Amino acid sequence: MKSIELVKFTCKLLDTKKATDIAVLDIRKLSSLGDYFVVASGISTIHVKALAGELEKKLADQGIHPRRVEGEKSAVWILLDYNDVIIHIFNDETRNFYCLERLWGDAPRLDEKDIKQ
């Protein structure tokens, strides 16, 4: 699966599972970490865990496994590293504290229409 296809799949699943404030940052020209950051919020630690778990399961069903997963115990910020696509699922307080969108302010954000094509 190409990285943009993974982004679209991820955003659709997160939206279906009621994640909030989904954002996609294009980091290709800024970093060798990957191509995209997908950033989303859950309303509680249980929701954050459920979002990450469902995403990991659905991608594993397609033979796609993360290089690493971090933050599952605390579930205030779970990071799923799929090489070119790095997914950050936060609770609101932690997302506001770290504010990745501001830290990566030079990264273009993909429009909703780009993701839903």
TITIVO-699991 format. One record per residue (C-alpha): residue number from 1; residue in three letters; x, y, z. Coordinates in steps of 0.25 Angstrom, whole numbers, plus 5000, padded with zeros to 4 digits. Example, Ala and Ser with C-alpha at 12.3 -4.5 7.8 and 13.67 -1.06 7.14 Angstrom:
# residues 2
1_Ala_5049_4982_5031
2_Ser_5055_4996_5029
END
This chain:
# residues 117
1_Met_5000_5000_5000
2_Lys_5006_5014_4996
3_Ser_5007_5024_5007
4_Ile_4996_5033_5002
5_Glu_4987_5021_5001
6_Leu_4990_5017_5016
7_Val_4987_5032_5020
8_Lys_4974_5031_5013
9_Phe_4970_5017_5019
10_Thr_4975_5022_5033
11_Cys_4967_5035_5033
12_Lys_4954_5028_5028
13_Leu_4955_5018_5039
14_Leu_4958_5028_5050
15_Asp_4946_5036_5045
16_Thr_4937_5024_5045
17_Lys_4942_5021_5059
18_Lys_4939_5036_5064
19_Ala_4953_5041_5065
20_Thr_4953_5056_5066
21_Asp_4961_5067_5059
22_Ile_4968_5058_5049
23_Ala_4980_5065_5042
24_Val_4990_5060_5032
25_Leu_5003_5067_5031
26_Asp_5012_5065_5019
27_Ile_5026_5064_5024
28_Arg_5033_5059_5012
29_Lys_5041_5071_5009
30_Leu_5044_5074_5024
31_Ser_5049_5061_5029
32_Ser_5054_5047_5026
33_Leu_5045_5041_5037
34_Gly_5034_5038_5027
35_Asp_5024_5044_5017
36_Tyr_5012_5048_5026
37_Phe_5008_5050_5040
38_Val_4994_5046_5043
39_Val_4989_5053_5056
40_Ala_4976_5050_5063
41_Ser_4969_5051_5076
42_Gly_4961_5042_5085
43_Ile_4951_5046_5096
44_Ser_4957_5038_5106
45_Thr_4969_5028_5109
46_Ile_4959_5016_5106
47_His_4955_5023_5093
48_Val_4970_5026_5089
49_Lys_4973_5011_5092
50_Ala_4961_5006_5084
51_Leu_4965_5015_5072
52_Ala_4979_5010_5072
53_Gly_4975_4996_5074
54_Glu_4965_4996_5063
55_Leu_4974_5002_5053
56_Glu_4985_4993_5056
57_Lys_4976_4981_5055
58_Lys_4970_4985_5041
59_Leu_4984_4988_5035
60_Ala_4989_4975_5041
61_Asp_4977_4968_5033
62_Gln_4983_4974_5021
63_Gly_4997_4969_5024
64_Ile_5002_4983_5029
65_His_5009_4983_5042
66_Pro_5015_4995_5050
67_Arg_5030_4996_5051
68_Arg_5027_5000_5066
69_Val_5016_5004_5075
70_Glu_5018_5013_5087
71_Gly_5009_5019_5098
72_Glu_4999_5007_5099
73_Lys_5000_5006_5114
74_Ser_4997_5021_5117
75_Ala_4988_5023_5105
76_Val_4990_5038_5106
77_Trp_4998_5038_5093
78_Ile_4999_5025_5084
79_Leu_5009_5025_5073
80_Leu_5008_5015_5062
81_Asp_5020_5015_5053
82_Tyr_5017_5010_5039
83_Asn_5030_5015_5033
84_Asp_5025_5025_5023
85_Val_5013_5028_5031
86_Ile_5014_5031_5046
87_Ile_5000_5032_5053
88_His_4999_5040_5066
89_Ile_4986_5038_5074
90_Phe_4985_5047_5086
91_Asn_4975_5050_5097
92_Asp_4972_5065_5096
93_Glu_4980_5070_5108
94_Thr_4993_5063_5103
95_Arg_4990_5068_5088
96_Asn_4989_5082_5093
97_Phe_5001_5081_5101
98_Tyr_5010_5075_5090
99_Cys_5003_5082_5079
100_Leu_5010_5075_5067
101_Glu_5003_5083_5057
102_Arg_5010_5096_5063
103_Leu_5024_5088_5064
104_Trp_5023_5084_5050
105_Gly_5017_5097_5045
106_Asp_5025_5097_5032
107_Ala_5018_5084_5028
108_Pro_5007_5086_5018
109_Arg_4994_5080_5023
110_Leu_4986_5072_5014
111_Asp_4972_5077_5011
112_Glu_4960_5068_5014
113_Lys_4957_5067_4999
114_Asp_4971_5061_4997
115_Ile_4969_5051_5007
116_Lys_4955_5047_5002
117_Gln_4958_5045_4988
END
